[in-house]
Structure formats: C-alpha cells, structure tokens
Amino acid sequence: MIGKLTYDQIDQLIEVMNSSNNNLRQVLEYYSNDNELGLKTSKLLQFCNDVDRYINNLKEMVILNKDADVIIDRLKNQ
C-alpha cells in the first residue's frame, strides 16, 4: 500500500495511463506529418514521453515499496 492506494489500484492506474498515452501517441503520430500541425503535435509527443517516464517511475516505486514491505515484515518477525 502506498498512501491510501493499494498496489492493485496503482497497477490499474498505470495500465489506464499507459493505454491512454499510447492512444494519444497514435493520434499524434497520424497528424505529425501535417505541415500546420507538425510543430504542435511534436510538442504533445514530448508530453507523451514525459508521461512514459512518469509511468516508469510509478512502476519502479511499486517494486521498491513491495520490496520494502517484505523487509519490514522480516524485521518484525525476528
């Protein structure tokens, strides 16, 4: 558990964010060749890259916290 969210809830959040980001990326890549929209879409694609980095950070945070929970449980049981 991280804050008030369970690991399953965070995993669901990651899945939704990843799916939404991929959908947005597909739409933007479709319009990226348009001369008038190319610059705007490239900026939004940079935003998608930032969201990807945030998703990766969330995944790493879940792994780190799960490992910490295991260590804390072992320390409690000693």
C-alpha positions as CSV (number, residue, x, y, z in Angstrom):
1,M,0.0,0.0,0.0
2,I,1.3,3.5,-0.9
3,G,-0.6,6.2,0.9
4,K,-4.3,5.3,0.6
5,L,-3.8,3.3,-2.6
6,T,-3.2,-0.4,-2.8
7,Y,-0.7,-1.9,-5.2
8,D,-3.5,-3.2,-7.3
9,Q,-5.1,0.2,-7.6
10,I,-1.7,1.7,-8.6
11,D,-1.2,-1.1,-11.2
12,Q,-4.7,-0.3,-12.6
13,L,-3.8,3.4,-12.7
14,I,-0.5,2.5,-14.6
15,E,-2.5,0.4,-17.1
16,V,-5.0,3.2,-17.8
17,M,-2.3,5.9,-18.1
18,N,-0.3,3.7,-20.4
19,S,-3.3,2.8,-22.6
20,S,-4.4,6.4,-22.8
21,N,-0.9,7.6,-23.5
22,N,-0.5,5.1,-26.3
23,N,-3.8,6.1,-27.9
24,L,-2.9,9.7,-27.7
25,R,0.5,8.9,-29.3
26,Q,-1.1,7.1,-32.2
27,V,-3.4,10.0,-33.0
28,L,-0.5,12.5,-32.7
29,E,1.8,10.4,-34.9
30,Y,-1.0,10.3,-37.5
31,Y,-1.1,14.1,-37.6
32,S,2.6,14.7,-37.2
33,N,3.2,14.8,-41.0
34,D,0.7,17.7,-41.4
35,N,2.7,20.9,-42.0
36,E,0.3,23.1,-40.0
37,L,0.0,20.7,-37.1
38,G,3.5,19.2,-37.1
39,L,5.0,21.6,-34.5
40,K,2.1,21.3,-32.2
41,T,2.0,17.5,-32.4
42,S,5.7,17.3,-31.7
43,K,5.2,19.2,-28.5
44,L,2.4,16.9,-27.5
45,L,4.6,13.9,-28.3
46,Q,7.2,15.3,-25.9
47,F,4.4,15.4,-23.3
48,C,3.7,11.7,-24.1
49,N,7.4,11.0,-23.5
50,D,7.1,12.7,-20.1
51,V,4.0,10.6,-19.3
52,D,6.0,7.5,-20.2
53,R,8.8,8.5,-17.8
54,Y,6.2,9.1,-15.1
55,I,4.6,5.7,-15.7
56,N,8.1,4.1,-15.5
57,N,8.7,5.9,-12.2
58,L,5.4,4.6,-10.8
59,K,6.3,1.1,-11.8
60,E,9.7,1.4,-10.1
61,M,8.1,2.9,-7.0
62,V,5.7,0.0,-6.7
63,I,8.6,-2.5,-7.0
64,L,10.6,-0.6,-4.4
65,N,7.7,-0.3,-1.9
66,K,6.8,-4.0,-2.3
67,D,10.5,-4.9,-1.6
68,A,10.4,-2.6,1.4
69,D,7.3,-4.2,2.7
70,V,9.0,-7.6,2.6
71,I,12.0,-6.3,4.5
72,I,9.8,-4.6,7.1
73,D,7.8,-7.9,7.6
74,R,11.0,-9.9,8.0
75,L,12.3,-7.4,10.6
76,K,9.0,-7.5,12.5
77,N,9.1,-11.3,12.6
78,Q,12.7,-11.5,14.0
